[in-house]
């Protein structure tokens, strides 16, 4: 079995993708928990969790794009690449399921914080306002650090958007190719039916010619 994995790049990348998605699920659950407790989208803990999750999703999405391209390449003629129709269908289903799970996570990342800890007590002052600061420099640094994190998060957003756009295009192309193959199969079935009918007619015609020949011989020799 291992020799097959070594020979088939798809199976190698598939193992990596399944390993990545298993590692990402706890990160996603942690992000949702932190988001539910955060009172602001600029919370350092939330930004850190989001950045870690987006980085992992970005890497996974790139590997998924490779799998989609591989599925698309063999879909028209799997046997040419030593892949059975059943295995080709399994690969396509795997890509679609992983892609759907990533997309669900991506949609959660795009959601704004609807509430969170302290949201129901919006009339209360921010506890940090009671703390004694060490000067304006600390506040300025914190604001700068948060701004840097937000910009980095936005950059990762743009990168993920590009990757998902590519994956989406590949999936649509694969679906289009699948529909074209179905249409071609239907046309081949029509041609086969027509060929069968023509063949049957030829056989019937040959049989009639044979009977006609026998009848003519009988007429010639029978008349004598």
C-alpha positions in Angstrom: 0.0 0.0 0.0 2.9 2.3 0.8 4.4 1.7 -2.6 1.2 2.9 -4.2 1.3 6.1 -2.1 4.9 6.7 -3.2 4.0 6.4 -6.8 0.8 8.5 -6.7 1.3 12.2 -5.8 -2.4 12.6 -5.1 -2.3 10.1 -2.3 0.8 11.8 -0.8 -0.9 15.3 -0.8 -4.1 13.7 0.4 -2.4 12.5 3.5 -1.0 15.9 4.2 -4.4 17.6 3.6 -6.2 15.2 6.0 -3.5 15.7 8.6 -3.8 19.5 8.2 -7.6 19.5 8.5 -7.3 17.4 11.7 -5.0 20.0 13.2 -7.1 22.9 12.0 -10.4 21.8 13.6 -9.1 22.4 17.2 -7.8 25.8 16.1 -11.2 26.6 14.6 -13.0 25.5 17.8 -10.6 27.6 19.9 -11.2 30.6 17.6 -15.0 30.3 18.0 -14.6 30.1 21.8 -12.3 33.2 22.0 -14.6 35.1 19.7 -17.7 34.3 21.8 -15.9 35.8 24.8 -14.3 38.8 23.1 -15.9 42.2 23.4 -14.0 43.7 20.5 -12.7 42.5 17.2 -9.3 44.1 18.1 -8.8 41.9 21.1 -5.2 40.7 20.9 -6.1 37.2 21.9 -8.8 37.1 19.2 -6.5 38.5 16.6 -3.8 36.0 17.5 -6.3 33.1 17.2 -7.6 34.4 13.9 -4.2 34.9 12.5 -3.1 31.4 13.4 -6.3 29.9 11.9 -6.1 31.9 8.7 -2.4 31.0 8.2 -3.3 27.3 8.6 -6.3 27.6 6.2 -4.2 29.4 3.6 -1.7 26.5 3.5 -4.5 23.9 3.4 -6.3 25.8 0.6 -3.2 25.8 -1.5 -2.8 22.0 -1.1 -6.5 21.5 -1.8 -6.0 23.5 -5.1 -3.4 21.0 -6.1 -5.8 18.1 -5.4 -8.5 19.8 -7.4 -6.2 20.2 -10.3 -5.2 16.5 -10.1 -8.8 15.4 -10.1 -9.6 17.6 -13.1 -6.6 16.2 -15.0 -7.6 12.5 -14.7 -11.4 12.9 -14.8 -11.7 12.6 -18.5 -9.9 9.3 -18.6 -8.9 7.9 -15.2 -7.7 4.5 -16.6 -5.0 6.3 -18.6 -3.4 7.2 -15.3 -4.0 3.8 -13.7 -7.0 5.1 -11.6 -10.3 3.3 -11.5 -13.6 5.1 -12.0 -14.5 4.4 -8.4 -11.2 5.9 -7.1 -11.7 8.9 -9.3 -15.1 9.5 -7.8 -13.8 9.0 -4.3 -11.1 11.7 -5.0 -13.6 14.1 -6.3 -15.9 13.6 -3.3 -12.9 14.1 -0.9 -12.0 17.4 -2.6 -15.5 18.6 -2.4 -16.0 17.7 1.3 -12.7 19.3 2.4 -13.4 22.3 0.3 -16.9 22.7 1.9 -15.4 22.4 5.4 -12.8 25.1 4.6 -15.4 27.3 3.1 -17.6 27.0 6.3 -14.6 28.0 8.4 -13.9 30.9 6.0 -17.5 32.2 6.4 -17.1 32.1 10.2 -14.0 34.2 9.9 -15.9 36.8 7.9 -18.6 37.1 10.5 -18.5 40.1 12.8 -18.6 39.8 16.6 -22.3 39.8 17.3 -21.7 40.0 21.0 -19.6 38.5 23.7 -18.5 38.8 27.2 -19.6 42.2 28.5 -21.8 42.9 25.5 -24.9 42.9 27.7 -23.3 45.4 30.1 -22.4 48.0 27.5 -23.2 50.8 30.0 -20.4 49.7 32.3 -17.0 51.4 31.8 -14.1 49.5 30.3 -12.2 47.9 33.2 -8.9 49.1 31.6 -10.0 52.7 32.2 -9.5 52.1 36.0 -5.9 51.0 35.5 -3.0 53.4 36.1 -1.1 53.8 32.9 2.7 54.3 32.4 2.3 57.1 30.0 1.0 57.7 26.5 3.8 55.7 25.0 2.4 52.4 26.1 -1.0 53.2 24.6 0.5 54.4 21.3 2.6 51.2 21.1 -0.5 49.0 21.8 -2.4 50.8 19.1 0.4 50.4 16.6 0.7 46.7 17.4 -3.0 46.2 17.0 -3.0 48.0 13.7 -0.1 45.9 12.5 -2.0 42.7 13.4 -5.2 44.0 11.7 -3.2 44.8 8.5 -1.6 41.3 8.6 -5.0 39.8 9.0 -6.4 41.7 6.1 -3.5 40.6 3.9 -4.2 37.0 4.8 -7.8 37.6 3.9 -6.8 38.8 0.5 -4.5 35.8 0.0 -7.3 33.3 1.1 -9.7 35.0 -1.2 -7.4 34.5 -4.1 -6.8 30.8 -3.3 -10.5 30.2 -2.9 -11.2 31.9 -6.2 -8.7 29.5 -7.8 -10.2 26.5 -6.1 -13.7 27.6 -7.1 -12.7 28.0 -10.7 -11.1 24.6 -10.7 -14.2 23.0 -9.1 -16.5 24.7 -11.7 -14.2 23.5 -14.5 -14.3 19.9 -13.1 -18.1 20.1 -12.9 -18.3 21.4 -16.5 -16.0 18.6 -17.6 -18.2 16.1 -15.8 -21.3 17.4 -17.5 -19.5 17.2 -20.9 -18.6 13.6 -20.3 -22.1 12.8 -19.4 -23.3 14.3 -22.6 -20.6 12.5 -24.6 -21.7 9.2 -22.9 -25.3 9.9 -23.9 -24.2 10.5 -27.5 -22.2 7.3 -27.5 -25.2 5.4 -26.3 -27.3 6.9 -29.1 -24.6 5.9 -31.6 -24.4 2.4 -30.2 -28.2 2.0 -30.5 -28.1 3.3 -34.0 -25.3 0.9 -34.9 -27.2 -2.0 -33.4 -30.3 -1.1 -35.4 -28.3 -0.8 -38.6 -26.5 -4.0 -37.8 -29.8 -5.8 -37.2 -31.2 -4.4 -40.5 -28.1 -5.6 -42.4 -28.5 -9.0 -40.9 -32.1 -9.1 -41.8 -31.3 -7.9 -45.3 -28.6 -10.5 -45.7 -31.0 -13.2 -44.6 -33.6 -12.0 -47.0 -31.1 -12.0 -49.8 -30.2 -15.6 -48.8 -33.8 -16.6 -48.9 -34.2 -14.9 -52.2 -31.2 -16.8 -53.7 -32.5 -20.1 -52.4 -35.9 -19.3 -53.8 -34.4 -18.5 -57.2 -32.4 -21.7 -57.3 -35.5 -23.7 -56.4 -37.5 -21.9 -59.1 -34.8 -22.7 -61.7 -34.3 -26.3 -60.7 -37.8 -27.0 -59.5 -39.2 -25.9 -62.9 -37.1 -28.6 -64.5 
